[in-house]
Amino acid sequence: MAAKVENVSIDELKQGLADGSILLVDVREPNEFAAGRIPGATLNPLQKFDPKALPPQEPGKRVVLSCRAGGRSLKALELAQAAGRDDVRAHYPGGFDGWAKAGEKVER
């Protein structure tokens, strides 16, 4: 079964991170995350992806998955939905590369 997918634009992501409506989960590897990440992101690496470790569903909040360039976050969306997290359907297809290339602030 194909995952339900909502693509989040960089502007939506910036706004949601600023106002707290987006909970960003990075699914890259720990070494990639340590080298640089979108500020406010939490880590849940795809290699050991645990849908139970995703932030709980909260009214007015949206869990958004992100990786380097959009591939791994789609796989993680499928895993989350397969585990029953129908609320997890958004990802930022630009990923960390798109964020950094856009000149946005990076946390290390």
N, CA, C and O atoms as CSV, one atom per row, in Angstrom:
chain,resi,resn,atom,element,x,y,z
A,1,MET,N,N,0.841,-1.192,0.000
A,1,MET,CA,C,0.000,0.000,0.000
A,1,MET,C,C,0.881,1.248,0.000
A,1,MET,O,O,1.806,1.357,0.804
A,2,ALA,N,N,0.600,2.162,-0.878
A,2,ALA,CA,C,1.398,3.389,-0.965
A,2,ALA,C,C,1.073,4.303,0.212
A,2,ALA,O,O,-0.071,4.394,0.657
A,3,ALA,N,N,2.090,4.963,0.692
A,3,ALA,CA,C,1.904,5.890,1.808
A,3,ALA,C,C,1.134,7.122,1.351
A,3,ALA,O,O,1.232,7.534,0.195
A,4,LYS,N,N,0.367,7.705,2.267
A,4,LYS,CA,C,-0.253,9.011,2.013
A,4,LYS,C,C,0.845,10.030,2.268
A,4,LYS,O,O,1.474,10.031,3.326
A,5,VAL,N,N,1.071,10.905,1.277
A,5,VAL,CA,C,2.202,11.831,1.386
A,5,VAL,C,C,1.758,13.271,1.171
A,5,VAL,O,O,1.066,13.588,0.203
A,6,GLU,N,N,2.170,14.134,2.092
A,6,GLU,CA,C,1.997,15.577,1.917
A,6,GLU,C,C,3.390,16.179,1.864
A,6,GLU,O,O,4.195,15.988,2.775
A,7,ASN,N,N,3.670,16.912,0.781
A,7,ASN,CA,C,4.947,17.607,0.679
A,7,ASN,C,C,4.842,18.970,1.350
A,7,ASN,O,O,3.898,19.725,1.116
A,8,VAL,N,N,5.827,19.267,2.186
A,8,VAL,CA,C,5.859,20.534,2.903
A,8,VAL,C,C,6.898,21.432,2.228
A,8,VAL,O,O,8.032,21.006,2.012
A,9,SER,N,N,6.526,22.656,1.896
A,9,SER,CA,C,7.471,23.588,1.268
A,9,SER,C,C,8.416,24.160,2.333
A,9,SER,O,O,8.148,24.065,3.530
A,10,ILE,N,N,9.511,24.749,1.881
A,10,ILE,CA,C,10.467,25.333,2.824
A,10,ILE,C,C,9.815,26.464,3.616
A,10,ILE,O,O,10.110,26.643,4.797
A,11,ASP,N,N,8.926,27.233,2.970
A,11,ASP,CA,C,8.252,28.328,3.686
A,11,ASP,C,C,7.304,27.799,4.751
A,11,ASP,O,O,7.239,28.334,5.858
A,12,GLU,N,N,6.556,26.727,4.404
A,12,GLU,CA,C,5.659,26.096,5.389
A,12,GLU,C,C,6.471,25.567,6.569
A,12,GLU,O,O,6.075,25.703,7.726
A,13,LEU,N,N,7.622,24.959,6.248
A,13,LEU,CA,C,8.476,24.378,7.281
A,13,LEU,C,C,8.995,25.466,8.212
A,13,LEU,O,O,8.940,25.320,9.433
A,14,LYS,N,N,9.500,26.561,7.638
A,14,LYS,CA,C,10.024,27.671,8.454
A,14,LYS,C,C,8.936,28.230,9.365
A,14,LYS,O,O,9.164,28.464,10.552
A,15,GLN,N,N,7.753,28.442,8.795
A,15,GLN,CA,C,6.631,28.986,9.570
A,15,GLN,C,C,6.234,28.034,10.699
A,15,GLN,O,O,6.048,28.453,11.841
A,16,GLY,N,N,6.105,26.731,10.358
A,16,GLY,CA,C,5.692,25.738,11.347
A,16,GLY,C,C,6.709,25.548,12.466
A,16,GLY,O,O,6.334,25.325,13.617
A,17,LEU,N,N,7.995,25.637,12.132
A,17,LEU,CA,C,9.034,25.533,13.162
A,17,LEU,C,C,8.996,26.778,14.048
A,17,LEU,O,O,9.167,26.693,15.264
A,18,ALA,N,N,8.768,27.939,13.420
A,18,ALA,CA,C,8.733,29.199,14.170
A,18,ALA,C,C,7.546,29.247,15.133
A,18,ALA,O,O,7.684,29.713,16.265
A,19,ASP,N,N,6.369,28.763,14.685
A,19,ASP,CA,C,5.192,28.875,15.555
A,19,ASP,C,C,4.908,27.596,16.354
A,19,ASP,O,O,3.936,27.532,17.107
A,20,GLY,N,N,5.761,26.586,16.184
A,20,GLY,CA,C,5.622,25.369,16.986
A,20,GLY,C,C,4.583,24.384,16.471
A,20,GLY,O,O,4.281,23.400,17.148
A,21,SER,N,N,4.022,24.632,15.272
A,21,SER,CA,C,2.985,23.724,14.764
A,21,SER,C,C,3.588,22.517,14.040
A,21,SER,O,O,2.883,21.548,13.760
A,22,ILE,N,N,4.891,22.571,13.737
A,22,ILE,CA,C,5.560,21.446,13.079
A,22,ILE,C,C,6.584,20.830,14.022
A,22,ILE,O,O,7.409,21.528,14.612
A,23,LEU,N,N,6.516,19.507,14.151
A,23,LEU,CA,C,7.509,18.737,14.903
A,23,LEU,C,C,8.351,18.025,13.852
A,23,LEU,O,O,7.887,17.073,13.224
A,24,LEU,N,N,9.577,18.479,13.659
A,24,LEU,CA,C,10.430,17.953,12.591
A,24,LEU,C,C,11.261,16.783,13.089
A,24,LEU,O,O,11.964,16.888,14.095
A,25,VAL,N,N,11.172,15.662,12.372
A,25,VAL,CA,C,11.944,14.462,12.721
A,25,VAL,C,C,12.875,14.136,11.556
A,25,VAL,O,O,12.432,13.887,10.435
A,26,ASP,N,N,14.173,14.143,11.850
A,26,ASP,CA,C,15.217,13.862,10.867
A,26,ASP,C,C,15.490,12.365,10.886
A,26,ASP,O,O,15.738,11.799,11.950
A,27,VAL,N,N,15.449,11.705,9.706
A,27,VAL,CA,C,15.655,10.255,9.664
A,27,VAL,C,C,17.014,9.874,9.075
A,27,VAL,O,O,17.228,8.726,8.684
A,28,ARG,N,N,17.943,10.857,9.013
A,28,ARG,CA,C,19.293,10.534,8.543
A,28,ARG,C,C,20.041,9.796,9.650
A,28,ARG,O,O,19.507,9.567,10.735
A,29,GLU,N,N,21.289,9.429,9.355
A,29,GLU,CA,C,22.103,8.712,10.339
A,29,GLU,C,C,22.650,9.690,11.397
A,29,GLU,O,O,22.778,10.886,11.133
A,30,PRO,N,N,22.971,9.168,12.598
A,30,PRO,CA,C,23.457,10.048,13.669
A,30,PRO,C,C,24.660,10.903,13.272
A,30,PRO,O,O,24.749,12.062,13.678
A,31,ASN,N,N,25.598,10.343,12.477
A,31,ASN,CA,C,26.773,11.140,12.085
A,31,ASN,C,C,26.374,12.299,11.166
A,31,ASN,O,O,26.950,13.383,11.252
A,32,GLU,N,N,25.382,12.072,10.281
A,32,GLU,CA,C,24.898,13.142,9.403
A,32,GLU,C,C,24.214,14.227,10.237
A,32,GLU,O,O,24.414,15.421,10.018
A,33,PHE,N,N,23.406,13.783,11.194
A,33,PHE,CA,C,22.670,14.693,12.069
A,33,PHE,C,C,23.640,15.552,12.877
A,33,PHE,O,O,23.429,16.753,13.043
A,34,ALA,N,N,24.711,14.920,13.381
A,34,ALA,CA,C,25.708,15.640,14.181
A,34,ALA,C,C,26.473,16.664,13.344
A,34,ALA,O,O,26.885,17.705,13.856
A,35,ALA,N,N,26.662,16.366,12.055
A,35,ALA,CA,C,27.413,17.263,11.173
A,35,ALA,C,C,26.625,18.515,10.813
A,35,ALA,O,O,27.209,19.536,10.450
A,36,GLY,N,N,25.307,18.442,10.911
A,36,GLY,CA,C,24.487,19.604,10.611
A,36,GLY,C,C,23.036,19.210,10.477
A,36,GLY,O,O,22.716,18.184,9.876
A,37,ARG,N,N,22.145,20.033,11.044
A,37,ARG,CA,C,20.710,19.711,11.003
A,37,ARG,C,C,19.887,20.992,10.965
A,37,ARG,O,O,20.367,22.082,11.277
A,38,ILE,N,N,18.635,20.818,10.573
A,38,ILE,CA,C,17.687,21.927,10.599
A,38,ILE,C,C,17.370,22.199,12.074
A,38,ILE,O,O,16.995,21.280,12.801
A,39,PRO,N,N,17.517,23.451,12.522
A,39,PRO,CA,C,17.285,23.749,13.940
A,39,PRO,C,C,15.909,23.282,14.414
A,39,PRO,O,O,14.895,23.534,13.763
A,40,GLY,N,N,15.894,22.603,15.553
A,40,GLY,CA,C,14.641,22.125,16.129
A,40,GLY,C,C,14.313,20.682,15.774
A,40,GLY,O,O,13.380,20.105,16.333
A,41,ALA,N,N,15.074,20.087,14.845
A,41,ALA,CA,C,14.806,18.705,14.439
A,41,ALA,C,C,15.216,17.728,15.533
A,41,ALA,O,O,16.181,17.962,16.260
A,42,THR,N,N,14.468,16.623,15.640
A,42,THR,CA,C,14.882,15.523,16.508
A,42,THR,C,C,15.295,14.366,15.599
A,42,THR,O,O,14.942,14.348,14.419
A,43,LEU,N,N,16.031,13.412,16.135
A,43,LEU,CA,C,16.593,12.326,15.331
A,43,LEU,C,C,15.862,11.006,15.568
A,43,LEU,O,O,15.602,10.623,16.709
A,44,ASN,N,N,15.533,10.313,14.467
A,44,ASN,CA,C,14.983,8.948,14.513
A,44,ASN,C,C,15.506,8.278,13.241
A,44,ASN,O,O,14.793,8.221,12.239
A,45,PRO,N,N,16.760,7.765,13.269
A,45,PRO,CA,C,17.412,7.276,12.045
A,45,PRO,C,C,16.648,6.156,11.352
A,45,PRO,O,O,16.133,5.250,12.007
A,46,LEU,N,N,16.577,6.223,10.034
A,46,LEU,CA,C,15.852,5.225,9.254
A,46,LEU,C,C,16.382,3.815,9.516
A,46,LEU,O,O,15.597,2.868,9.563
A,47,GLN,N,N,17.698,3.656,9.686
A,47,GLN,CA,C,18.286,2.328,9.921
A,47,GLN,C,C,17.653,1.630,11.121
A,47,GLN,O,O,17.498,0.409,11.131
A,48,LYS,N,N,17.285,2.429,12.146
A,48,LYS,CA,C,16.676,1.851,13.353
A,48,LYS,C,C,15.334,2.530,13.596
A,48,LYS,O,O,14.937,2.718,14.746
A,49,PHE,N,N,14.634,2.898,12.530
A,49,PHE,CA,C,13.431,3.725,12.651
A,49,PHE,C,C,12.405,3.091,13.572
A,49,PHE,O,O,12.038,1.928,13.408
A,50,ASP,N,N,11.945,3.875,14.548
A,50,ASP,CA,C,10.964,3.391,15.519
A,50,ASP,C,C,9.734,4.298,15.500
A,50,ASP,O,O,9.762,5.396,16.057
A,51,PRO,N,N,8.650,3.838,14.854
A,51,PRO,CA,C,7.439,4.656,14.812
A,51,PRO,C,C,6.941,5.046,16.205
A,51,PRO,O,O,6.327,6.099,16.373
A,52,LYS,N,N,7.208,4.186,17.218
A,52,LYS,CA,C,6.771,4.487,18.591
A,52,LYS,C,C,7.534,5.677,19.172
A,52,LYS,O,O,7.062,6.327,20.105
A,53,ALA,N,N,8.727,5.963,18.613
A,53,ALA,CA,C,9.537,7.067,19.127
A,53,ALA,C,C,9.162,8.412,18.487
A,53,ALA,O,O,9.710,9.451,18.855
A,54,LEU,N,N,8.229,8.387,17.532
A,54,LEU,CA,C,7.783,9.647,16.930
A,54,LEU,C,C,6.997,10.457,17.963
A,54,LEU,O,O,6.398,9.889,18.877
A,55,PRO,N,N,7.000,11.789,17.815
A,55,PRO,CA,C,6.199,12.590,18.751
A,55,PRO,C,C,4.735,12.154,18.699
A,55,PRO,O,O,4.227,11.820,17.628
A,56,PRO,N,N,4.050,12.154,19.851
A,56,PRO,CA,C,2.645,11.733,19.874
A,56,PRO,C,C,1.772,12.702,19.079
A,56,PRO,O,O,2.118,13.869,18.895
A,57,GLN,N,N,0.636,12.191,18.617
A,57,GLN,CA,C,-0.307,13.028,17.888
A,57,GLN,C,C,-0.876,14.073,18.847
A,57,GLN,O,O,-1.386,13.736,19.915
A,58,GLU,N,N,-0.782,15.342,18.452
A,58,GLU,CA,C,-1.306,16.430,19.283
A,58,GLU,C,C,-2.132,17.355,18.397
A,58,GLU,O,O,-1.769,17.601,17.247
A,59,PRO,N,N,-3.254,17.875,18.931
A,59,PRO,CA,C,-4.056,18.809,18.134
A,59,PRO,C,C,-3.219,20.039,17.751
A,59,PRO,O,O,-2.503,20.598,18.582
A,60,GLY,N,N,-3.322,20.445,16.491
A,60,GLY,CA,C,-2.615,21.642,16.050
A,60,GLY,C,C,-1.139,21.432,15.763
A,60,GLY,O,O,-0.432,22.377,15.415
A,61,LYS,N,N,-0.667,20.190,15.908
A,61,LYS,CA,C,0.751,19.909,15.619
A,61,LYS,C,C,0.827,18.885,14.499
A,61,LYS,O,O,-0.014,17.994,14.386
A,62,ARG,N,N,1.854,19.034,13.679
A,62,ARG,CA,C,2.029,18.120,12.549
A,62,ARG,C,C,3.453,17.579,12.590
A,62,ARG,O,O,4.417,18.342,12.654
A,63,VAL,N,N,3.574,16.255,12.554
A,63,VAL,CA,C,4.893,15.630,12.481
A,63,VAL,C,C,5.330,15.662,11.014
A,63,VAL,O,O,4.608,15.204,10.128
A,64,VAL,N,N,6.525,16.213,10.776
A,64,VAL,CA,C,7.083,16.284,9.423
A,64,VAL,C,C,8.419,15.551,9.438
A,64,VAL,O,O,9.267,15.810,10.292
A,65,LEU,N,N,8.603,14.630,8.483
A,65,LEU,CA,C,9.861,13.893,8.391
A,65,LEU,C,C,10.769,14.539,7.362
A,65,LEU,O,O,10.313,15.128,6.381
A,66,SER,N,N,12.069,14.415,7.611
A,66,SER,CA,C,13.060,15.033,6.735
A,66,SER,C,C,14.302,14.148,6.702
A,66,SER,O,O,14.586,13.431,7.662
A,67,CYS,N,N,15.046,14.200,5.584
A,67,CYS,CA,C,16.312,13.474,5.497
A,67,CYS,C,C,17.302,14.371,4.755
A,67,CYS,O,O,17.294,15.585,4.958
A,68,ARG,N,N,18.148,13.804,3.903
A,68,ARG,CA,C,19.103,14.637,3.178
A,68,ARG,C,C,18.459,15.256,1.950
A,68,ARG,O,O,18.619,16.448,1.688
A,69,ALA,N,N,17.719,14.427,1.189
A,69,ALA,CA,C,17.164,14.935,-0.070
A,69,ALA,C,C,15.779,14.386,-0.400
A,69,ALA,O,O,15.335,14.508,-1.541
A,70,GLY,N,N,15.086,13.787,0.562
A,70,GLY,CA,C,13.701,13.387,0.342
A,70,GLY,C,C,13.414,11.909,0.173
A,70,GLY,O,O,12.247,11.521,0.223
A,71,GLY,N,N,14.419,11.061,-0.025
A,71,GLY,CA,C,14.183,9.631,-0.247
A,71,GLY,C,C,13.894,8.853,1.029
A,71,GLY,O,O,12.903,8.128,1.114
A,72,ARG,N,N,14.760,9.008,2.008
A,72,ARG,CA,C,14.601,8.241,3.251
A,72,ARG,C,C,13.368,8.677,4.037
A,72,ARG,O,O,12.734,7.862,4.708
A,73,SER,N,N,13.026,9.969,3.952
A,73,SER,CA,C,11.836,10.418,4.691
A,73,SER,C,C,10.572,9.758,4.130
A,73,SER,O,O,9.633,9.491,4.880
A,74,LEU,N,N,10.540,9.492,2.822
A,74,LEU,CA,C,9.386,8.784,2.236
A,74,LEU,C,C,9.307,7.356,2.762
A,74,LEU,O,O,8.220,6.873,3.077
A,75,LYS,N,N,10.458,6.671,2.861
A,75,LYS,CA,C,10.472,5.304,3.409
A,75,LYS,C,C,9.984,5.316,4.855
A,75,LYS,O,O,9.208,4.452,5.264
A,76,ALA,N,N,10.442,6.297,5.621
A,76,ALA,CA,C,10.037,6.398,7.026
A,76,ALA,C,C,8.535,6.668,7.146
A,76,ALA,O,O,7.885,6.159,8.059
A,77,LEU,N,N,7.981,7.471,6.223
A,77,LEU,CA,C,6.530,7.716,6.219
A,77,LEU,C,C,5.774,6.401,6.051
A,77,LEU,O,O,4.798,6.138,6.753
A,78,GLU,N,N,6.243,5.573,5.105
A,78,GLU,CA,C,5.605,4.275,4.881
A,78,GLU,C,C,5.653,3.426,6.142
A,78,GLU,O,O,4.657,2.806,6.515
A,79,LEU,N,N,6.808,3.395,6.801
A,79,LEU,CA,C,6.966,2.596,8.020
A,79,LEU,C,C,6.044,3.104,9.122
A,79,LEU,O,O,5.416,2.311,9.823
A,80,ALA,N,N,5.961,4.422,9.276
A,80,ALA,CA,C,5.111,5.012,10.317
A,80,ALA,C,C,3.647,4.667,10.065
A,80,ALA,O,O,2.923,4.290,10.986
A,81,GLN,N,N,3.212,4.801,8.801
A,81,GLN,CA,C,1.817,4.513,8.471
A,81,GLN,C,C,1.518,3.019,8.600
A,81,GLN,O,O,0.432,2.639,9.036
A,82,ALA,N,N,2.476,2.176,8.224
A,82,ALA,CA,C,2.298,0.727,8.361
A,82,ALA,C,C,2.139,0.349,9.836
A,82,ALA,O,O,1.487,-0.643,10.162
A,83,ALA,N,N,2.741,1.152,10.727
A,83,ALA,CA,C,2.658,0.885,12.168
A,83,ALA,C,C,1.414,1.537,12.783
A,83,ALA,O,O,1.229,1.510,14.000
A,84,GLY,N,N,0.565,2.122,11.931
A,84,GLY,CA,C,-0.685,2.673,12.447
A,84,GLY,C,C,-0.690,4.171,12.691
A,84,GLY,O,O,-1.676,4.709,13.195
A,85,ARG,N,N,0.396,4.857,12.342
A,85,ARG,CA,C,0.429,6.310,12.544
A,85,ARG,C,C,-0.113,7.026,11.303
A,85,ARG,O,O,0.653,7.578,10.513
A,86,ASP,N,N,-1.427,7.012,11.141
A,86,ASP,CA,C,-2.062,7.651,9.989
A,86,ASP,C,C,-1.875,9.160,9.993
A,86,ASP,O,O,-1.997,9.813,8.957
A,87,ASP,N,N,-1.576,9.714,11.175
A,87,ASP,CA,C,-1.382,11.165,11.276
A,87,ASP,C,C,-0.034,11.603,10.698
A,87,ASP,O,O,0.165,12.782,10.406
A,88,VAL,N,N,0.893,10.650,10.534
A,88,VAL,CA,C,2.230,10.985,10.025
A,88,VAL,C,C,2.221,10.817,8.512
A,88,VAL,O,O,2.328,9.703,7.999
A,89,ARG,N,N,2.091,11.939,7.804
A,89,ARG,CA,C,2.032,11.842,6.343
A,89,ARG,C,C,2.771,12.978,5.654
A,89,ARG,O,O,2.728,13.084,4.429
A,90,ALA,N,N,3.448,13.828,6.416
A,90,ALA,CA,C,4.125,14.976,5.810
A,90,ALA,C,C,5.638,14.790,5.810
A,90,ALA,O,O,6.222,14.284,6.769
A,91,HIS,N,N,6.256,15.215,4.705
A,91,HIS,CA,C,7.715,15.247,4.693
A,91,HIS,C,C,8.169,16.483,3.924
A,91,HIS,O,O,7.440,17.052,3.111
A,92,TYR,N,N,9.411,16.871,4.221
A,92,TYR,CA,C,10.018,18.020,3.547
A,92,TYR,C,C,10.941,17.465,2.463
A,92,TYR,O,O,12.057,17.038,2.758
A,93,PRO,N,N,10.470,17.471,1.182
A,93,PRO,CA,C,11.230,16.813,0.114
A,93,PRO,C,C,12.585,17.450,-0.165
A,93,PRO,O,O,13.463,16.793,-0.724
A,94,GLY,N,N,12.775,18.707,0.207
A,94,GLY,CA,C,14.071,19.360,-0.020
A,94,GLY,C,C,15.147,18.796,0.880
A,94,GLY,O,O,16.327,18.797,0.530
A,95,GLY,N,N,14.737,18.312,2.043
A,95,GLY,CA,C,15.674,17.743,2.997
A,95,GLY,C,C,16.724,18.739,3.467
A,95,GLY,O,O,16.652,19.937,3.194
A,96,PHE,N,N,17.695,18.201,4.178
A,96,PHE,CA,C,18.742,19.058,4.734
A,96,PHE,C,C,19.494,19.809,3.636
A,96,PHE,O,O,19.835,20.981,3.798
A,97,ASP,N,N,19.754,19.117,2.505
A,97,ASP,CA,C,20.480,19.769,1.403
A,97,ASP,C,C,19.735,21.007,0.905
A,97,ASP,O,O,20.335,22.063,0.704
A,98,GLY,N,N,18.421,20.866,0.709
A,98,GLY,CA,C,17.623,21.980,0.218
A,98,GLY,C,C,17.596,23.137,1.194
A,98,GLY,O,O,17.643,24.302,0.799
A,99,TRP,N,N,17.520,22.805,2.472
A,99,TRP,CA,C,17.493,23.811,3.536
A,99,TRP,C,C,18.807,24.590,3.543
A,99,TRP,O,O,18.815,25.821,3.560
A,100,ALA,N,N,19.920,23.849,3.528
A,100,ALA,CA,C,21.240,24.494,3.574
A,100,ALA,C,C,21.504,25.319,2.307
A,100,ALA,O,O,22.044,26.423,2.377
A,101,LYS,N,N,21.111,24.762,1.136
A,101,LYS,CA,C,21.319,25.489,-0.132
A,101,LYS,C,C,20.508,26.780,-0.180
A,101,LYS,O,O,20.902,27.741,-0.840
A,102,ALA,N,N,19.377,26.801,0.521
A,102,ALA,CA,C,18.537,27.997,0.548
A,102,ALA,C,C,19.126,29.062,1.487
A,102,ALA,O,O,18.585,30.160,1.620
A,103,GLY,N,N,20.247,28.711,2.135
A,103,GLY,CA,C,20.908,29.676,3.024
A,103,GLY,C,C,20.280,29.767,4.398
A,103,GLY,O,O,20.518,30.729,5.128
A,104,GLU,N,N,19.465,28.757,4.766
A,104,GLU,CA,C,18.822,28.780,6.076
A,104,GLU,C,C,19.824,28.395,7.167
A,104,GLU,O,O,20.858,27.784,6.897
A,105,LYS,N,N,19.490,28.769,8.409
A,105,LYS,CA,C,20.358,28.508,9.540
A,105,LYS,C,C,20.477,27.003,9.783
A,105,LYS,O,O,19.488,26.272,9.729
A,106,VAL,N,N,21.697,26.558,10.049
A,106,VAL,CA,C,21.970,25.148,10.297
A,106,VAL,C,C,22.530,25.012,11.711
A,106,VAL,O,O,23.370,25.803,12.138
A,107,GLU,N,N,22.054,24.004,12.422
A,107,GLU,CA,C,22.528,23.720,13.781
A,107,GLU,C,C,23.588,22.634,13.707
A,107,GLU,O,O,23.461,21.684,12.933
A,108,ARG,N,N,24.639,22.776,14.517
A,108,ARG,CA,C,25.686,21.730,14.580
A,108,ARG,C,C,25.905,21.327,16.020
A,108,ARG,O,O,26.739,20.465,16.299
